[in-house]
């Protein structure tokens, strides 16, 4: 009963954020909601991931994009692999000690997968806090295949307001067809 109540309150918090106007406070509230919902998930800042990727003395983490295939097709982080579920990550046959950083649009879906991976025995899992939206908003590179691009799939018109204007896709086929909060 307690778990059900917690899930309902989290959903209501996300729904409230979805209905409210998008502001800098929205980002803060969203990140806070994600941290509360997934307290056991290590949150890695975009700055820390960028430094990690640039440090040749550290083992390179496997980047896992947990978004839908159409979102991944618009752009993704460098060398990211698409795997939207625990089964998809397990199918990659990664060692359970392999450093893994998961991300999605804003961090909710990826935090959920990070929690599942940790429960499945993966020992070095982190969620990219703010995910690809934060990464792109800071002007960090995103890719379509091996080409650097600026566009990021907005998930939908509402959540896309969290993206910097330069990151909105110019391709008409990148427009989403759904509107619930990213989960």
C-alpha positions as CSV (number, residue, x, y, z in Angstrom):
1,X,0.0,0.0,0.0
2,X,2.8,2.4,0.9
3,X,4.6,1.6,-2.4
4,X,1.4,2.3,-4.3
5,X,1.0,5.6,-2.6
6,X,4.6,6.6,-3.3
7,X,4.1,5.7,-7.0
8,X,0.9,7.8,-7.1
9,X,2.6,10.8,-5.4
10,X,5.5,10.6,-7.8
11,X,3.2,10.4,-10.8
12,X,1.2,13.4,-9.5
13,X,4.4,15.4,-9.0
14,X,5.5,14.6,-12.6
15,X,2.0,15.4,-13.9
16,X,2.1,18.7,-12.0
17,X,5.4,19.6,-13.6
18,X,4.0,18.6,-17.0
19,X,1.0,21.0,-16.6
20,X,2.9,23.9,-15.1
21,X,4.7,26.5,-17.2
22,X,8.3,25.5,-18.0
23,X,10.9,27.6,-16.1
24,X,14.3,27.1,-14.5
25,X,12.3,26.0,-11.4
26,X,10.8,23.2,-13.5
27,X,14.3,21.8,-14.0
28,X,15.1,22.0,-10.3
29,X,11.7,20.4,-9.3
30,X,12.1,17.7,-11.9
31,X,15.6,16.8,-10.8
32,X,14.5,16.8,-7.2
33,X,11.5,14.6,-8.0
34,X,13.8,12.1,-9.8
35,X,16.3,12.0,-6.9
36,X,13.5,11.4,-4.4
37,X,11.9,8.6,-6.6
38,X,15.2,6.9,-7.1
39,X,17.3,7.5,-4.0
40,X,19.6,4.5,-4.5
41,X,20.6,5.7,-8.0
42,X,24.0,7.4,-8.4
43,X,23.4,10.7,-10.2
44,X,26.4,11.8,-12.4
45,X,26.6,15.5,-13.6
46,X,27.1,16.3,-17.2
47,X,30.4,18.0,-16.2
48,X,31.6,14.9,-14.4
49,X,30.7,12.7,-17.4
50,X,32.5,15.1,-19.8
51,X,35.6,15.0,-17.6
52,X,35.4,11.2,-17.3
53,X,35.2,10.8,-21.1
54,X,38.1,13.1,-21.6
55,X,40.3,11.2,-19.1
56,X,42.4,8.5,-20.8
57,X,43.5,7.1,-17.4
58,X,40.0,6.0,-16.5
59,X,38.1,3.1,-18.0
60,X,35.5,4.5,-20.6
61,X,32.0,4.0,-19.4
62,X,29.4,2.3,-21.6
63,X,26.8,4.9,-22.4
64,X,23.3,3.5,-22.6
65,X,20.5,5.6,-24.2
66,X,17.2,4.4,-22.8
67,X,14.9,6.5,-25.0
68,X,12.7,5.2,-27.8
69,X,14.4,4.3,-31.1
70,X,12.9,7.4,-32.9
71,X,14.5,9.6,-30.2
72,X,17.9,7.8,-30.5
73,X,17.7,8.2,-34.3
74,X,17.6,12.0,-34.0
75,X,20.7,12.2,-31.8
76,X,22.6,10.5,-29.0
77,X,25.7,10.9,-26.9
78,X,29.1,9.9,-28.4
79,X,29.4,6.1,-28.9
80,X,26.1,5.5,-27.0
81,X,24.3,2.2,-27.4
82,X,20.5,2.0,-27.5
83,X,18.9,-0.2,-24.9
84,X,15.6,0.8,-23.5
85,X,15.1,-2.1,-21.0
86,X,16.9,-4.3,-18.6
87,X,16.6,-7.2,-21.1
88,X,18.1,-5.1,-23.8
89,X,21.1,-4.1,-21.6
90,X,21.5,-7.8,-20.5
91,X,21.6,-8.8,-24.2
92,X,24.7,-6.6,-24.6
93,X,26.5,-9.2,-22.4
94,X,28.4,-6.5,-20.5
95,X,30.5,-7.5,-17.5
96,X,28.6,-6.6,-14.3
97,X,31.6,-4.6,-13.2
98,X,31.7,-2.5,-16.3
99,X,31.1,1.2,-15.7
100,X,27.7,2.1,-17.2
101,X,26.1,5.5,-17.5
102,X,22.5,5.6,-18.6
103,X,20.5,8.5,-19.9
104,X,17.2,9.5,-21.5
105,X,15.6,12.9,-22.1
106,X,15.6,14.3,-18.6
107,X,16.6,11.4,-16.4
108,X,13.4,9.7,-15.2
109,X,13.4,6.7,-17.6
110,X,17.2,6.2,-17.2
111,X,17.0,6.4,-13.4
112,X,14.4,3.7,-13.5
113,X,16.7,1.5,-15.7
114,X,19.7,2.4,-13.5
115,X,17.8,1.1,-10.5
116,X,16.9,-2.1,-12.3
117,X,20.5,-2.6,-13.4
118,X,21.8,-2.2,-9.8
119,X,19.2,-4.6,-8.6
120,X,20.3,-7.1,-11.3
121,X,23.9,-7.0,-9.9
122,X,25.6,-4.3,-12.1
123,X,28.0,-2.6,-9.7
124,X,29.0,0.6,-11.4
125,X,25.9,2.2,-12.7
126,X,25.1,5.9,-12.8
127,X,22.3,8.0,-14.3
128,X,23.3,11.2,-16.2
129,X,21.5,13.8,-14.3
130,X,19.5,16.0,-16.6
131,X,20.3,13.5,-19.3
132,X,20.6,14.4,-23.0
133,X,18.6,17.6,-22.5
134,X,21.1,19.0,-20.0
135,X,24.0,17.7,-22.1
136,X,22.8,19.5,-25.2
137,X,21.7,22.6,-23.4
138,X,25.3,23.0,-22.3
139,X,26.5,22.9,-25.9
140,X,28.1,19.5,-25.6
141,X,28.2,17.3,-28.7
142,X,25.4,15.0,-29.8
143,X,25.6,12.7,-32.8
144,X,23.4,11.1,-35.4
145,X,25.5,8.1,-36.3
146,X,29.0,9.5,-36.5
147,X,28.0,13.0,-37.5
148,X,27.8,15.8,-35.0
149,X,24.4,17.5,-34.9
150,X,22.7,20.0,-32.7
151,X,19.2,18.6,-32.7
152,X,17.7,16.5,-29.8
153,X,14.3,14.8,-30.0
154,X,12.1,16.9,-27.7
155,X,10.0,13.9,-26.5
156,X,6.9,16.2,-27.0
157,X,6.1,19.9,-27.2
158,X,5.9,20.4,-23.5
159,X,9.0,18.6,-22.4
160,X,10.8,20.0,-25.4
161,X,10.5,23.4,-23.8
162,X,13.3,22.3,-21.5
163,X,15.6,22.2,-24.5
164,X,17.6,25.2,-25.7
165,X,16.1,26.6,-28.9
166,X,19.2,25.5,-30.9
167,X,18.6,21.9,-30.0
168,X,15.0,21.6,-31.4
169,X,14.9,19.4,-34.4
170,X,14.5,20.9,-37.9
171,X,13.3,17.6,-39.3
172,X,9.6,17.1,-39.5
173,X,9.9,13.3,-38.8
174,X,11.5,14.0,-35.4
175,X,8.2,15.4,-34.0
176,X,6.8,13.2,-31.3
177,X,3.4,11.7,-31.4
178,X,2.7,11.5,-27.7
179,X,2.3,13.8,-24.8
180,X,2.5,12.1,-21.3
181,X,5.5,12.9,-19.1
182,X,8.7,11.1,-20.1
183,X,8.9,7.9,-18.0
